[in-house]
Amino acid sequence: PLKDLRFSWADGGRAPEPPEAFRKLAEAL
């Protein structure tokens, strides 16, 4: 799922959450 979100941002930022949120999520994991 993480890879999918990252790809979404690269594709055109389709994720509702900004990259900052992704970074926080990765740290939590």
C-alpha positions as CSV (number, residue, x, y, z in Angstrom):
1,P,0.0,0.0,0.0
2,L,2.8,2.4,0.8
3,K,4.4,1.9,-2.6
4,D,1.0,2.6,-4.2
5,L,0.6,5.9,-2.4
6,R,4.1,7.0,-3.4
7,F,3.4,6.1,-7.0
8,S,0.2,8.1,-6.9
9,W,2.1,11.2,-5.9
10,A,4.6,10.6,-8.7
11,D,1.7,10.0,-11.1
12,G,0.0,13.2,-10.2
13,G,-0.5,13.4,-6.5
14,R,-3.8,11.5,-6.5
15,A,-3.5,10.8,-2.8
16,P,-5.6,13.1,-0.6
17,E,-2.8,13.3,1.9
18,P,0.4,15.3,1.2
19,P,3.9,13.7,1.2
20,E,4.3,15.0,4.7
21,A,1.6,12.7,5.9
22,F,3.1,9.8,4.0
23,R,6.5,10.4,5.8
24,K,4.7,10.4,9.2
25,L,3.0,7.1,8.3
26,A,6.3,5.5,7.2
27,E,7.8,6.6,10.5
28,A,4.9,5.1,12.5
29,L,5.4,1.8,10.7
